């Protein structure tokens, strides 16, 4: 086969040269345009770059500072912001909130964005823009921000509602479930407000209230375990005055419906409160320092004593209790509990392992106190023994009376004996004795008899 050498003609060579020159020209033109565009934008912020939400593309740093000042900062300080939290609008005074601000740093960052890139990449940004944003930094008046948050808190916060329990006269128990509450997460709210301002919000900031759920201290689940009466006690006040009966009614009402959670300590004074005329308490006989005197709230010791007896029968732990100086007539020896506001209290601890409900009511001049808890406690019973191990006889005081005929005797004050009493609680489980404890050692003073003897001489 005959091979011949291929050679370009002169015309072809000229054509190739012209093509190469065109390519070089195009490249030179392209790079010249890139360089020219880059030089035009050397002192300008690239397209699409925002500060506080405002596009500063094509602006110098100085122009950017002025635009942000005029279009954002000034309106913000003059008009403030509407902060909308869960649909409700609150006015935020930005002139009080913002102590100082720094526009220059944000604008400088915007200006420097892309400036260190290659010429080609700079040109691409100039042609197509870049999506980038910067915030303005502020110094805030934290006290004012907290004041603002407090206003929102008052509207938003909702306290939880404890579950409720009631017992009718047939001892049927009804429970109303608790309602959860919530409170505003103030820290997050303030963060959202700052974030909105720094990102360039004008006119309003819409925030979904950041909430923290709060549980009720007593839940329906807690109370549903209360399903049985575990002890009861009653005393009568047949001979009491109207004022004394009123005091008993007030004290009984104050403790009625109280739920003691497991481990909680009951304080009679804390629950009943101070006995004052303003709260409805009246003047009636009060046993004080071994004698009866008139005092506001006389009679409420009958309520505390009846409650004490019911609590003893339920197995509750005695924390604080004091007997009267004289033996009371309405309850057995060693089973009373005197109280006095600010000094003497009745305190018992619920250590049963279940919540405990106190029901107190008045009927036919009797006070009844029933304690309810879990039926799981029914297999344990308690026997209270008040052992009167010493009787203290009263003395007789004889007073001479010149107005009584000689030899006549008049009993001015009838005496009564005192007692020393030991109270013991026996615990039984399924009928078997499992424990014995001494609850108290009490001494009741005797009341001395006072007799007048006549010394008048008729001669």
VEXDREN-2710 file (C-alpha; in Angstrom, 1 decimal):
% VEXDREN-2710
k/r/px/py/pz
1/UNK/0.0/0.0/0.0
2/UNK/1.3/3.4/-0.9
3/UNK/1.5/5.9/2.0
4/UNK/1.7/9.6/1.3
5/UNK/2.8/12.3/3.8
6/UNK/-0.2/14.5/4.9
7/UNK/0.6/18.2/4.9
8/UNK/-1.5/21.3/5.9
9/UNK/-2.1/23.7/3.1
10/UNK/-1.2/27.3/3.6
11/UNK/-4.9/28.2/3.8
12/UNK/-5.5/25.7/6.6
13/UNK/-2.6/27.0/8.6
14/UNK/-3.9/30.5/8.3
15/UNK/-7.4/29.3/9.5
16/UNK/-5.9/27.5/12.6
17/UNK/-3.9/30.6/13.5
18/UNK/-6.9/32.8/13.2
19/UNK/-8.9/30.4/15.5
20/UNK/-6.2/30.4/18.1
21/UNK/-6.0/34.2/18.1
22/UNK/-9.8/34.3/18.6
23/UNK/-9.6/31.9/21.6
24/UNK/-6.8/33.9/23.1
25/UNK/-8.8/37.1/22.5
26/UNK/-11.8/35.7/24.1
27/UNK/-9.8/34.5/27.1
28/UNK/-8.1/37.9/27.4
29/UNK/-11.5/39.6/27.2
30/UNK/-13.0/37.3/29.8
31/UNK/-10.2/37.8/32.3
32/UNK/-10.2/41.6/31.6
33/UNK/-14.0/41.6/32.4
34/UNK/-13.3/39.6/35.6
35/UNK/-10.6/42.0/36.6
36/UNK/-12.7/45.0/35.8
37/UNK/-15.7/43.8/37.7
38/UNK/-13.6/42.8/40.7
39/UNK/-12.0/46.2/40.7
40/UNK/-15.5/47.9/40.5
41/UNK/-16.6/45.9/43.6
42/UNK/-13.4/46.2/45.6
43/UNK/-14.9/48.8/47.9
44/UNK/-18.5/47.5/47.7
45/UNK/-20.4/44.8/49.6
46/UNK/-21.1/41.8/47.4
47/UNK/-24.7/41.2/46.2
48/UNK/-27.1/39.3/48.4
49/UNK/-25.3/40.0/51.7
50/UNK/-27.5/41.3/54.4
51/UNK/-27.1/42.9/57.8
52/UNK/-30.0/42.8/60.2
53/UNK/-32.1/41.5/57.3
54/UNK/-31.3/44.5/55.0
55/UNK/-29.6/43.8/51.7
56/UNK/-26.4/45.9/51.5
57/UNK/-25.2/44.5/48.1
58/UNK/-23.5/47.2/46.1
59/UNK/-23.0/49.5/49.1
60/UNK/-19.8/50.8/50.6
61/UNK/-19.2/50.2/54.3
62/UNK/-20.1/53.8/55.1
63/UNK/-23.3/53.6/53.1
64/UNK/-24.1/50.3/54.8
65/UNK/-23.7/51.9/58.2
66/UNK/-26.0/54.7/57.3
67/UNK/-28.6/52.5/55.8
68/UNK/-28.8/50.2/58.9
69/UNK/-29.0/53.3/61.1
70/UNK/-31.7/54.9/59.1
71/UNK/-33.8/51.9/58.1
72/UNK/-33.5/49.8/61.2
73/UNK/-32.0/51.3/64.3
74/UNK/-33.8/54.6/64.3
75/UNK/-37.3/53.1/63.7
76/UNK/-36.6/50.4/66.2
77/UNK/-35.7/52.9/69.0
78/UNK/-38.5/55.3/68.1
79/UNK/-41.4/52.8/67.6
80/UNK/-40.4/49.8/69.6
81/UNK/-41.6/46.3/68.8
82/UNK/-44.8/44.3/69.2
83/UNK/-43.9/41.0/70.8
84/UNK/-46.7/38.5/70.0
85/UNK/-46.7/35.6/72.5
86/UNK/-49.3/33.0/71.9
87/UNK/-51.5/35.5/70.0
88/UNK/-51.3/38.2/72.6
89/UNK/-49.4/41.4/71.9
90/UNK/-47.0/43.1/74.3
91/UNK/-45.3/46.4/73.6
92/UNK/-41.5/46.4/73.9
93/UNK/-39.8/49.8/74.4
94/UNK/-36.6/49.3/72.6
95/UNK/-35.3/52.7/73.6
96/UNK/-35.2/51.4/77.2
97/UNK/-34.1/47.9/76.3
98/UNK/-31.1/48.7/74.0
99/UNK/-28.3/50.4/75.9
100/UNK/-25.9/50.4/73.0
101/UNK/-25.4/48.8/69.6
102/UNK/-22.6/48.0/67.2
103/UNK/-23.4/48.4/63.5
104/UNK/-19.9/48.7/62.2
105/UNK/-18.8/45.2/63.1
106/UNK/-21.7/43.6/61.3
107/UNK/-21.2/45.8/58.2
108/UNK/-17.4/45.1/58.2
109/UNK/-18.1/41.3/58.3
110/UNK/-20.5/41.8/55.4
111/UNK/-17.9/43.8/53.4
112/UNK/-15.2/41.2/54.0
113/UNK/-17.3/38.3/52.9
114/UNK/-15.8/36.9/49.7
115/UNK/-13.0/39.4/49.5
116/UNK/-10.3/36.7/50.1
117/UNK/-11.6/34.4/47.4
118/UNK/-10.0/33.9/44.0
119/UNK/-10.8/36.3/41.2
120/UNK/-13.0/33.7/39.5
121/UNK/-15.0/33.0/42.7
122/UNK/-15.3/36.7/43.3
123/UNK/-16.7/37.2/39.8
124/UNK/-19.2/34.4/40.3
125/UNK/-20.5/36.1/43.5
126/UNK/-20.8/39.4/41.6
127/UNK/-22.7/37.8/38.8
128/UNK/-25.0/35.5/40.9
129/UNK/-24.9/37.0/44.4
130/UNK/-24.4/35.1/47.7
131/UNK/-26.9/34.4/50.4
132/UNK/-25.3/35.4/53.7
133/UNK/-26.5/37.5/56.7
134/UNK/-25.1/39.1/59.7
135/UNK/-26.6/40.4/62.9
136/UNK/-26.1/43.6/64.8
137/UNK/-24.7/43.2/68.3
138/UNK/-26.4/44.9/71.2
139/UNK/-25.9/45.6/74.9
140/UNK/-29.3/45.2/76.7
141/UNK/-30.8/46.6/79.9
142/UNK/-31.4/43.2/81.5
143/UNK/-33.5/44.8/84.3
144/UNK/-36.0/46.2/81.8
145/UNK/-36.1/42.9/79.9
146/UNK/-36.9/41.1/83.1
147/UNK/-39.6/43.6/83.8
148/UNK/-41.1/43.0/80.4
149/UNK/-40.9/39.2/80.9
150/UNK/-42.7/39.5/84.2
151/UNK/-45.6/41.1/82.5
152/UNK/-45.8/38.2/80.0
153/UNK/-45.4/35.8/82.9
154/UNK/-48.4/37.1/84.7
155/UNK/-50.6/36.4/81.7
156/UNK/-49.1/33.1/80.7
157/UNK/-48.4/31.3/83.9
158/UNK/-51.0/28.9/85.2
159/UNK/-50.8/27.2/88.6
160/UNK/-51.5/23.5/88.7
161/UNK/-54.6/22.5/90.5
162/UNK/-54.4/19.6/93.0
163/UNK/-56.7/16.7/92.7
164/UNK/-59.6/16.8/95.1
165/UNK/-61.3/14.2/97.1
166/UNK/-64.5/14.1/99.1
167/UNK/-66.5/11.6/101.1
168/UNK/-70.3/11.6/101.5
169/UNK/-72.2/10.5/104.5
170/UNK/-72.3/6.9/103.2
171/UNK/-68.5/7.0/103.1
172/UNK/-68.4/6.9/99.3
173/UNK/-65.2/8.4/98.1
174/UNK/-65.0/10.6/95.0
175/UNK/-61.8/11.9/93.3
176/UNK/-61.6/14.9/90.9
177/UNK/-58.3/14.6/89.0
178/UNK/-55.6/17.2/89.1
179/UNK/-55.0/19.8/86.4
180/UNK/-51.4/20.4/85.2
181/UNK/-50.1/23.9/85.2
182/UNK/-47.3/25.6/83.3
183/UNK/-45.0/28.5/83.6
184/UNK/-43.1/30.6/81.1
185/UNK/-39.5/29.7/80.4
186/UNK/-38.3/33.3/81.0
187/UNK/-34.8/32.6/79.9
188/UNK/-35.9/31.2/76.5
189/UNK/-38.4/34.0/76.0
190/UNK/-35.7/36.6/76.5
191/UNK/-33.4/34.7/74.2
192/UNK/-36.1/34.8/71.5
193/UNK/-36.6/38.5/71.9
194/UNK/-32.9/39.2/71.6
195/UNK/-32.6/36.9/68.6
196/UNK/-35.5/38.7/66.9
197/UNK/-34.0/42.1/67.4
198/UNK/-30.5/41.0/66.3
199/UNK/-31.8/39.4/63.1
200/UNK/-33.5/42.6/62.0
201/UNK/-37.1/42.2/63.1
202/UNK/-39.2/45.3/62.6
203/UNK/-42.7/46.0/63.8
204/UNK/-43.3/42.7/65.5
205/UNK/-41.7/39.5/66.8
206/UNK/-43.9/36.4/66.9
207/UNK/-43.0/33.9/69.6
208/UNK/-44.5/30.6/70.6
209/UNK/-44.4/30.8/74.4
210/UNK/-41.7/28.5/75.7
211/UNK/-43.5/26.7/78.5
212/UNK/-42.4/24.5/81.3
213/UNK/-45.0/22.1/82.6
214/UNK/-45.6/22.0/86.3
215/UNK/-47.2/19.1/88.1
216/UNK/-49.8/19.4/90.9
217/UNK/-48.5/18.5/94.4
218/UNK/-51.4/16.1/94.8
219/UNK/-52.4/14.1/91.7
220/UNK/-55.4/12.0/90.9
221/UNK/-53.2/9.0/90.8
222/UNK/-52.1/9.8/94.4
223/UNK/-55.7/10.0/95.7
224/UNK/-57.2/7.0/93.9
225/UNK/-55.4/4.8/96.4
226/UNK/-57.6/6.3/99.2
227/UNK/-60.5/3.8/99.3
228/UNK/-61.3/3.0/103.0
229/UNK/-61.9/4.5/106.4
230/UNK/-59.0/3.4/108.7
231/UNK/-60.0/5.2/112.0
232/UNK/-62.4/7.6/113.5
233/UNK/-63.1/9.4/116.8
234/UNK/-65.9/11.6/118.2
235/UNK/-66.6/13.8/121.2
236/UNK/-69.6/15.8/122.3
237/UNK/-70.0/19.4/123.4
238/UNK/-73.6/19.2/124.7
239/UNK/-73.1/21.8/127.5
240/UNK/-70.9/24.3/125.5
241/UNK/-71.8/27.9/125.0
242/UNK/-72.7/29.4/121.6
243/UNK/-69.2/31.0/121.4
244/UNK/-67.4/27.8/122.1
245/UNK/-69.4/25.9/119.6
246/UNK/-68.6/28.5/116.9
247/UNK/-64.9/28.0/117.6
248/UNK/-65.2/24.3/117.3
249/UNK/-67.0/24.7/114.0
250/UNK/-64.3/27.0/112.6
251/UNK/-61.4/24.6/113.6
252/UNK/-63.2/21.6/112.3
253/UNK/-63.9/23.3/109.0
254/UNK/-60.2/24.3/108.7
255/UNK/-58.9/20.7/108.9
256/UNK/-61.7/19.1/106.9
257/UNK/-60.6/17.7/103.6
258/UNK/-56.9/18.0/104.3
259/UNK/-54.8/15.4/102.5
260/UNK/-51.5/14.4/104.0
261/UNK/-49.1/12.8/101.6
262/UNK/-46.8/10.0/102.7
263/UNK/-44.0/11.5/104.8
264/UNK/-45.8/14.8/105.3
265/UNK/-46.1/16.3/108.8
266/UNK/-49.5/17.7/110.0
267/UNK/-49.4/20.8/112.1
268/UNK/-52.7/21.8/113.8
269/UNK/-51.7/25.4/114.3
270/UNK/-50.5/25.8/110.7
271/UNK/-53.7/24.3/109.3
272/UNK/-56.2/26.2/111.6
273/UNK/-54.2/29.4/111.7
274/UNK/-54.2/32.2/114.2
275/UNK/-57.3/32.5/116.3
276/UNK/-58.4/36.1/116.0
277/UNK/-61.7/38.0/116.1
278/UNK/-61.2/39.0/112.4
279/UNK/-61.2/35.4/111.4
280/UNK/-64.5/34.8/113.3
281/UNK/-63.1/33.2/116.5
282/UNK/-65.0/34.1/119.7
283/UNK/-64.2/34.5/123.4
284/UNK/-64.9/31.3/125.4
285/UNK/-63.3/29.5/128.4
286/UNK/-59.7/28.4/127.8
287/UNK/-57.8/26.0/130.0
288/UNK/-54.5/27.7/130.7
289/UNK/-51.9/27.2/133.4
290/UNK/-54.1/24.8/135.3
291/UNK/-57.2/27.0/135.4
292/UNK/-60.0/28.2/133.1
293/UNK/-59.8/31.7/131.7
294/UNK/-61.6/33.6/129.0
295/UNK/-59.7/33.7/125.7
296/UNK/-60.3/33.9/121.9
297/UNK/-60.7/30.5/120.4
298/UNK/-61.7/28.7/123.5
299/UNK/-62.9/25.2/122.6
300/UNK/-60.6/24.3/119.7
301/UNK/-58.6/22.0/121.9
302/UNK/-61.6/19.7/121.7
303/UNK/-61.0/19.5/118.0
304/UNK/-57.3/18.9/118.3
305/UNK/-57.9/16.2/121.0
306/UNK/-60.5/14.4/118.9
307/UNK/-58.2/14.5/116.0
308/UNK/-55.3/13.2/118.1
309/UNK/-57.4/10.2/119.2
310/UNK/-58.3/9.4/115.6
311/UNK/-54.6/9.7/114.6
312/UNK/-53.5/7.4/117.4
313/UNK/-56.0/4.8/116.2
314/UNK/-54.6/5.0/112.7
315/UNK/-51.0/4.4/113.6
316/UNK/-49.6/7.8/112.7
317/UNK/-46.3/8.9/114.3
318/UNK/-46.6/11.5/117.1
319/UNK/-44.1/14.4/116.5
320/UNK/-45.4/17.0/119.0
321/UNK/-48.2/16.8/121.5
322/UNK/-48.9/18.2/125.0
323/UNK/-51.6/17.3/127.5
324/UNK/-53.7/19.8/129.4
325/UNK/-52.8/20.8/132.9
326/UNK/-56.2/19.6/134.2
327/UNK/-58.0/16.5/133.1
328/UNK/-60.6/17.4/130.3
329/UNK/-64.1/16.1/130.6
330/UNK/-64.8/15.4/126.9
331/UNK/-62.1/12.7/126.3
332/UNK/-60.2/10.0/128.1
333/UNK/-57.2/10.7/130.2
334/UNK/-54.0/10.8/128.2
335/UNK/-55.9/11.2/124.9
336/UNK/-56.2/15.0/124.8
337/UNK/-54.0/17.4/123.0
338/UNK/-53.8/21.1/124.0
339/UNK/-52.9/23.8/121.4
340/UNK/-52.0/27.4/121.7
341/UNK/-51.1/29.7/118.8
342/UNK/-47.4/30.4/118.6
343/UNK/-46.4/28.0/121.4
344/UNK/-48.1/24.6/121.7
345/UNK/-48.9/22.5/118.7
346/UNK/-50.2/19.1/117.7
347/UNK/-48.0/17.5/115.0
348/UNK/-48.3/14.0/113.5
349/UNK/-46.4/12.5/110.7
350/UNK/-48.0/10.3/108.0
351/UNK/-45.7/7.4/107.9
352/UNK/-48.3/4.9/106.6
353/UNK/-46.9/4.6/103.1
354/UNK/-50.1/6.1/101.6
355/UNK/-51.9/9.4/101.4
356/UNK/-54.3/10.2/104.3
357/UNK/-57.5/12.2/104.1
358/UNK/-59.0/14.0/107.2
359/UNK/-62.7/14.4/107.3
360/UNK/-64.2/16.5/110.1
361/UNK/-67.8/17.5/110.6
362/UNK/-70.3/18.6/113.3
363/UNK/-73.6/16.8/113.9
364/UNK/-76.0/17.1/116.9
365/UNK/-73.4/18.8/119.1
366/UNK/-70.8/16.1/118.3
367/UNK/-67.6/16.5/116.4
368/UNK/-66.7/13.5/114.2
369/UNK/-63.3/13.0/112.7
370/UNK/-62.7/10.2/110.2
371/UNK/-59.4/9.3/108.6
372/UNK/-59.3/7.6/105.2
373/UNK/-56.4/5.9/103.4
374/UNK/-55.7/2.7/101.5
375/UNK/-57.6/-0.5/102.3
376/UNK/-54.2/-2.2/102.3
377/UNK/-53.9/-0.8/105.8
378/UNK/-57.0/-2.6/107.1
379/UNK/-55.1/-5.7/108.1
380/UNK/-53.3/-3.6/110.7
381/UNK/-55.2/-2.4/113.8
382/UNK/-54.2/-0.5/116.9
383/UNK/-55.4/-0.6/120.5
384/UNK/-54.8/2.4/122.7
385/UNK/-54.5/1.8/126.4
386/UNK/-54.5/4.7/128.9
387/UNK/-53.2/3.3/132.1
388/UNK/-54.0/5.5/135.1
389/UNK/-51.3/4.3/137.4
390/UNK/-51.7/7.0/140.1
391/UNK/-54.5/9.1/141.5
392/UNK/-53.4/12.4/143.1
393/UNK/-55.9/13.4/145.8
394/UNK/-56.7/17.1/146.1
395/UNK/-55.9/19.1/149.2
396/UNK/-58.5/21.1/151.1
397/UNK/-57.7/24.8/151.8
398/UNK/-59.6/26.3/154.7
399/UNK/-60.3/30.0/154.8
400/UNK/-61.6/31.7/157.9
401/UNK/-64.7/33.9/157.2
402/UNK/-65.8/36.5/159.7
403/UNK/-69.2/36.8/158.0
404/UNK/-70.1/33.1/158.6
405/UNK/-71.5/32.0/161.9
406/UNK/-69.1/30.2/164.1
407/UNK/-68.8/26.5/163.1
408/UNK/-70.6/26.9/159.7
409/UNK/-68.7/25.5/156.7
410/UNK/-69.2/26.6/153.0
411/UNK/-67.5/24.8/150.1
412/UNK/-66.4/27.6/147.8
413/UNK/-64.6/25.5/145.2
414/UNK/-65.1/21.8/144.8
415/UNK/-61.9/19.8/144.4
416/UNK/-61.0/17.1/141.9
417/UNK/-58.2/14.6/141.9
418/UNK/-55.2/14.6/139.6
419/UNK/-53.8/11.6/137.7
420/UNK/-50.6/10.1/136.3
421/UNK/-51.3/8.4/133.0
422/UNK/-49.3/6.3/130.7
423/UNK/-50.7/5.8/127.1
424/UNK/-49.6/2.7/125.3
425/UNK/-50.3/1.8/121.7
426/UNK/-50.4/-1.9/120.6
427/UNK/-50.1/-2.7/117.0
428/UNK/-51.8/-5.9/115.6
429/UNK/-51.4/-7.3/112.1
430/UNK/-53.9/-10.0/111.0
431/UNK/-54.9/-10.3/114.7
432/UNK/-51.3/-10.9/115.9
433/UNK/-49.5/-8.4/118.2
434/UNK/-46.5/-7.1/116.4
435/UNK/-45.4/-4.1/118.5
436/UNK/-46.0/-2.0/121.6
437/UNK/-45.0/1.6/122.2
438/UNK/-45.3/4.1/125.0
439/UNK/-47.0/7.1/123.4
440/UNK/-47.0/9.5/126.4
441/UNK/-46.6/10.0/130.2
442/UNK/-48.9/12.7/131.4
443/UNK/-49.6/14.3/134.8
444/UNK/-52.9/16.1/135.4
445/UNK/-52.8/18.3/138.5
446/UNK/-55.5/18.0/141.2
447/UNK/-57.8/20.9/141.9
448/UNK/-57.7/21.7/145.5
449/UNK/-60.9/22.2/147.4
450/UNK/-61.5/25.6/149.0
451/UNK/-63.7/25.7/152.1
452/UNK/-64.8/28.7/154.1
453/UNK/-65.2/28.2/157.9
454/UNK/-67.2/30.7/159.9
455/UNK/-65.6/32.4/162.9
456/UNK/-68.3/35.0/163.6
457/UNK/-69.2/35.1/167.2
458/UNK/-72.9/36.1/167.8
459/UNK/-72.3/36.8/171.5
END
